[in-house]
Amino acid sequence: MLIHCNLANLKFSQYLSCIYRVNGSYEALNGGYSSESFEDFTGGISESYDLTTSPPFLFNILRKALTFGSLLGCSIQIGSSSEMETMTRQKLVKGHAYSITAAEQVHHLGSLVDLVRIRNPWGHKEWTGAWSDDSKEWKEIHPREKKKLNYSADDGEFWMSYKDFQKHFSDLDICHLTPDMLSSDEAKRWHYTEFEGEWKVGSTAGGCSNYPASFCSNPQFFICLEDVDDDPHDRVDGCTVLIGLMQKVSRKDKQNLTSIGFSVYKVPNEFKGHRNIHLGQDVLQKQKVAARIKAFSNQREVCERFKLPPGDYIIIPSTFEPNHQRSFILRVLTEKKAQTRLVHSSGQKGPGEIVTWV
């Protein structure tokens, strides 16, 4: 099937339609392909959240993602294929891919309420609960608030409280676009770096930190975080970093995916300022990990969001077990500009332009 979409001018609902045509159904998207499909169409980095165990401040993450021009999709999981496209009592469709187009706060009866605006790509069958088009809540807010929300009934979009959103939806995907994919001058832009690398059997396929003797032989990447975020989502100063690690494999070879992940280590203070730092076994065993992927996974790409203090760090991507030959792409998004580079190991000991601990 051939398909063409003008990505720069599409809304997320139109992305979903394009992706639907390629995958054959929204069921395929709901079956775990949505993040990969969004990445295939946009070149962005996707992070996924289980709304039943969502982290604190997720609403603020969601709201900030929209200001960065990110694409947001949500769905309701199904227990079996017979539930596909069935409707809940509040007129939400199970297994259906919805898009999130706005997140705002509104004053309602003396309280500040978090709201999300959701679009059904079909353009009909809207939510009928609180904050739906004809609900009483719209009569209980000031006209100025209505205007701020650009409220309009029967337009294929509907509002609901964030609390109800968490209750009724189960999955959230956020696809962060790289700067070259953003056409709007109004959207903020992530700072983006991409590296290609390889785990080579016998040299750089060291496996995870469970294998300390070989873990340090994995490719290592330096990142310097200097400036803290503007308007931090959790109201704590720090530097937001999104790290995506993708193993290069064709769709027909997906059954051969291996478990991948990454760890992040702070560069010891005594070596700060060196241009090229490669952490060896002794240091890695003594140094506490600053951040790591929650779990190694045999997905095509794994992604994790971290909040780190300013400083120098080393990112170490790896397969779970050693001696798995595989090419990979490491992608890093930061809110503020960061220095990043591949660390070249010379196998030498001691300080210098290239510092290697063994």
C-alpha positions in Angstrom: 0.0 0.0 0.0 1.3 3.5 -0.9 0.3 6.4 1.2 1.3 10.0 1.3 0.7 12.4 4.2 1.9 16.0 4.4 3.2 15.7 7.9 3.9 19.3 8.6 0.3 20.3 8.1 -1.5 17.4 9.7 -3.4 17.4 13.0 -3.1 14.3 15.2 -6.5 13.0 14.2 -5.3 13.0 10.6 -2.1 11.2 11.6 -4.3 8.6 13.2 -6.3 8.2 9.9 -3.1 7.7 7.9 -1.7 5.2 10.5 -5.1 3.4 10.5 -4.9 2.9 6.7 -1.4 1.4 7.0 -2.1 -0.8 10.0 -5.5 -1.9 8.8 -7.4 -1.1 11.9 -7.4 0.8 15.2 -7.2 -2.6 16.8 -3.7 -2.9 15.5 -2.8 0.4 17.1 -4.3 -0.6 20.4 -2.4 -3.8 20.3 0.9 -2.1 21.0 1.8 -0.6 17.6 0.6 2.9 18.2 3.9 4.3 19.5 5.9 2.6 16.7 3.5 3.8 14.1 3.6 7.4 15.4 7.4 7.2 15.3 7.4 5.7 11.8 5.2 8.6 10.5 6.9 11.4 12.3 10.4 10.4 13.2 9.6 11.5 16.8 10.2 9.8 20.1 7.2 8.2 21.9 6.7 7.6 25.6 3.7 5.6 26.9 1.9 5.7 30.1 -0.5 3.3 31.8 -3.1 5.6 33.3 -4.0 3.1 36.0 -0.5 3.7 37.5 0.3 7.1 36.1 3.1 9.2 37.8 2.3 12.3 39.8 2.2 15.6 37.8 1.3 13.7 34.6 -1.3 16.4 33.8 1.5 19.0 33.8 3.7 16.7 31.6 0.7 16.4 29.2 0.1 20.1 29.2 3.7 21.0 28.6 4.0 18.4 25.8 1.2 20.2 23.9 3.2 23.5 24.1 6.1 21.6 22.5 3.9 20.5 19.6 3.9 16.9 20.7 1.2 14.6 19.5 -0.9 12.9 22.1 -3.1 9.8 21.7 -5.2 7.8 24.2 -7.3 4.7 24.2 -9.3 2.2 26.3 -7.8 -1.2 26.5 -9.9 -4.2 25.5 -10.0 -7.6 27.2 -10.8 -9.5 24.0 -11.4 -8.9 20.3 -15.2 -9.1 20.9 -14.9 -5.8 22.9 -13.3 -4.0 19.9 -15.3 -0.8 19.0 -17.9 -1.5 21.7 -19.2 1.6 23.5 -19.2 2.5 27.2 -22.2 4.0 28.9 -20.6 7.4 28.5 -20.3 6.9 24.7 -16.5 6.2 24.7 -15.4 3.6 22.2 -13.2 0.8 23.5 -10.0 0.0 21.5 -10.5 3.2 19.6 -7.6 5.7 19.1 -8.5 9.2 20.3 -6.3 12.3 20.1 -5.7 14.9 22.9 -5.8 18.4 21.5 -5.7 20.7 24.7 -5.2 20.6 28.4 -6.4 23.6 30.5 -7.4 24.6 34.0 -10.7 26.3 34.7 -12.3 27.9 37.7 -15.5 26.1 38.6 -17.5 26.7 41.8 -14.5 28.1 43.7 -12.1 25.3 42.6 -9.5 24.9 39.9 -10.3 22.0 37.7 -7.9 20.2 35.3 -9.5 19.6 31.9 -8.4 17.8 28.7 -9.9 18.2 25.3 -10.2 15.0 23.3 -11.0 14.4 19.6 -12.6 11.4 18.1 -11.1 10.9 14.6 -14.5 9.8 13.5 -15.9 13.2 14.4 -18.9 11.8 16.3 -19.8 9.6 19.3 -18.7 12.0 22.0 -18.3 11.7 25.8 -21.6 12.2 27.7 -20.3 12.6 31.2 -19.2 15.7 33.2 -17.9 18.6 31.0 -19.5 17.0 27.9 -21.1 19.4 25.4 -24.5 19.7 27.1 -23.4 19.2 30.7 -24.4 21.5 33.5 -20.8 22.4 34.2 -20.7 24.8 31.3 -23.5 26.8 32.8 -21.6 27.0 36.1 -18.5 28.8 34.8 -17.9 32.4 33.8 -18.3 33.2 30.0 -14.7 34.4 30.1 -13.6 30.8 31.0 -15.7 29.4 28.1 -14.0 31.8 25.7 -10.6 30.8 27.0 -11.4 27.1 26.3 -12.8 27.9 22.9 -15.9 25.9 23.8 -18.1 24.8 20.9 -20.6 22.0 21.0 -21.0 19.2 18.4 -17.6 19.7 16.7 -16.1 16.2 17.2 -14.1 17.4 20.2 -15.2 17.2 23.8 -13.9 18.2 27.2 -13.6 16.0 30.3 -12.0 16.4 33.6 -8.5 15.0 34.0 -9.8 12.9 36.9 -12.4 11.3 34.6 -9.8 10.9 31.9 -7.7 8.8 34.2 -10.7 6.8 35.3 -12.1 6.0 31.8 -9.0 5.8 29.6 -6.2 3.3 30.2 -3.4 4.2 27.8 -1.6 7.5 26.9 1.0 7.9 24.1 3.0 11.1 23.7 5.0 11.4 20.5 7.6 14.2 20.8 8.5 15.7 17.4 12.1 16.5 16.5 12.7 20.3 15.7 12.7 19.7 11.9 9.1 18.3 12.0 7.6 21.3 13.6 6.1 23.9 11.2 4.5 26.2 13.7 6.6 29.1 15.0 4.4 29.1 18.1 5.5 25.7 19.4 8.6 25.4 21.6 11.2 23.0 20.4 13.1 20.2 22.1 16.9 20.1 21.7 17.6 16.9 19.8 20.7 14.7 19.4 20.9 11.4 17.6 23.7 8.8 17.5 24.1 5.5 15.6 26.1 2.8 17.3 26.6 -1.0 17.4 27.0 -3.7 19.9 29.8 -6.0 18.5 30.3 -9.4 19.8 33.8 -9.6 21.4 34.2 -5.9 21.8 31.2 -3.7 22.6 28.4 -6.1 23.3 28.9 -6.1 27.1 25.4 -6.7 28.3 23.7 -4.9 31.3 25.2 -4.1 34.7 24.4 -7.6 35.9 27.7 -8.4 34.0 30.1 -6.0 35.6 33.2 -7.4 33.9 31.9 -6.6 30.5 29.3 -3.9 31.1 31.9 -1.1 30.7 32.8 -2.2 27.2 29.4 -1.0 25.9 29.4 2.2 23.8 29.2 5.2 26.1 27.8 8.7 25.4 28.6 11.9 27.2 25.9 14.5 28.0 26.5 17.8 29.9 23.3 19.4 31.4 23.8 23.0 32.3 20.5 24.9 32.5 17.4 23.9 34.5 14.0 23.7 32.8 11.6 26.7 32.6 8.4 26.1 34.4 9.2 22.6 35.7 6.2 20.2 35.6 6.8 19.1 39.2 7.8 22.5 40.5 11.3 21.2 41.3 14.4 22.6 39.5 16.2 20.2 37.3 16.9 19.2 33.7 14.4 17.1 31.8 15.9 14.4 29.6 14.1 12.0 27.3 16.2 9.1 26.1 15.1 6.8 23.4 17.1 3.6 22.4 16.0 1.9 19.2 17.4 -1.4 17.9 17.7 -1.4 14.1 15.6 -4.3 12.8 13.1 -4.6 9.9 9.4 -5.3 10.7 9.7 -8.8 9.2 12.5 -9.6 11.7 10.6 -8.3 14.7 10.5 -11.8 16.2 14.3 -11.4 16.6 14.2 -8.4 18.8 16.5 -8.6 21.8 16.0 -7.0 25.2 17.6 -3.5 25.4 17.9 -0.7 27.9 20.3 1.9 29.3 21.8 3.4 32.4 22.9 6.9 33.2 25.9 7.6 35.5 27.2 10.9 36.9 30.8 11.6 35.9 32.9 11.7 39.1 33.9 15.2 40.2 37.6 14.5 39.9 37.2 13.9 36.2 34.8 16.8 35.5 36.0 19.0 32.6 37.8 16.2 30.7 36.8 16.2 27.1 36.3 12.4 26.7 35.4 10.3 29.7 35.0 6.5 29.4 33.9 4.8 32.6 35.6 1.5 33.4 34.6 -1.4 35.6 36.1 -0.1 38.9 34.3 3.2 38.7 31.0 1.8 37.5 30.9 -0.6 40.4 31.6 2.2 42.9 29.4 4.9 41.2 25.7 4.9 42.0 23.5 4.9 38.9 21.9 8.3 38.4 19.0 7.0 36.3 18.1 3.9 34.4 15.3 2.4 32.3 12.6 0.8 34.5 12.9 -2.5 32.7 14.8 -4.0 29.8 12.4 -4.8 27.0 12.4 -6.6 23.6 10.5 -3.7 22.0 12.0 -2.0 18.9 12.5 1.2 21.0 12.5 1.9 24.7 12.1 5.4 26.1 12.3 6.9 29.5 11.9 10.4 31.0 14.3 11.6 33.7 14.7 14.8 35.8 18.4 15.2 36.6 20.4 17.9 38.4 22.8 19.9 36.2 26.1 18.1 35.6 28.1 15.8 33.4 26.7 12.3 32.8 27.5 9.1 30.8 24.7 7.2 29.1 25.4 3.5 28.6 23.0 1.7 26.2 23.2 -2.1 26.2 21.4 -5.4 25.5 20.3 -7.3 28.6 22.7 -10.2 28.0 26.2 -9.8 26.6 27.3 -11.0 23.1 24.2 -9.9 21.2 25.2 -8.4 17.9 22.9 -5.4 17.0 23.0 -1.9 15.6 21.1 0.8 17.5 20.1 4.4 17.4 20.4 6.5 20.6 18.2 9.6 20.7 18.2 12.3 23.3 15.7 15.2 23.9 16.3 18.0 26.4 14.3 21.1 27.2 17.5 23.2 27.3 20.5 22.9 25.1 22.9 20.1 26.2 26.4 19.1 25.0 26.4 15.5 23.8 29.0 13.3 22.1 30.1 9.7 21.7 33.0 8.7 23.9 35.8 7.0 22.1 37.7 4.4 24.3 41.4 4.0 23.6 41.9 1.2 26.1 44.4 3.4 28.1 44.4 3.9 31.8 44.6 7.2 33.7 43.6 10.7 32.9 44.1 12.5 29.7 42.0 13.5 26.7 40.6 10.0 26.8 40.2 8.6 30.3 39.5 4.9 30.6 39.1 3.0 33.9 39.5 -0.8 33.7 
